[in-house]
Amino acid sequence: MSITVVATITPLSEHKDAVREAFLAAIPQVHAEDGCELYSLHENADVFVMVEQWASREALAVHSKAAALAELGPKLAGKTAGPAVVVVLDQVPAGDPVKGRLTH
């Protein structure tokens, strides 16, 4: 079963555009990684939220050491209020089988 990750990134207000651009540049690389089922950036006035879905914990582990994230780190240095808050989740099937889960 797929693994879901929700990462919340809080940019410093003066660097919000730079943080967005750094993620937009990394996303195509991540989409090409084996096991990437979803890697979707969302934002509001204060934060970015990355919603991810990986085929397995192994694929997620490889992603955590992949070039895209290694290149993203220096681009975000000094531009966020702190490290990303990352939550790794297992799906809890419930209700309608389509509406009760993330799909890709």
RASULTA-V341938 format. One record per run of one state. SS is the DSSP state (H for helix, E for strand, C for the rest). FROM is the first residue (numbers start at 1). TO is the last residue. If there is no record, write none. Layout:
BEGIN
ss=SS from=FROM to=TO
ss=SS from=FROM to=TO
END
This chain:
BEGIN
ss=C from=1 to=2
ss=E from=3 to=9
ss=C from=10 to=10
ss=E from=11 to=11
ss=C from=12 to=12
ss=H from=13 to=31
ss=C from=32 to=35
ss=E from=36 to=43
ss=C from=44 to=47
ss=E from=48 to=54
ss=C from=55 to=56
ss=H from=57 to=64
ss=C from=65 to=66
ss=H from=67 to=76
ss=C from=77 to=79
ss=E from=80 to=80
ss=C from=81 to=84
ss=E from=85 to=90
ss=C from=91 to=104
END
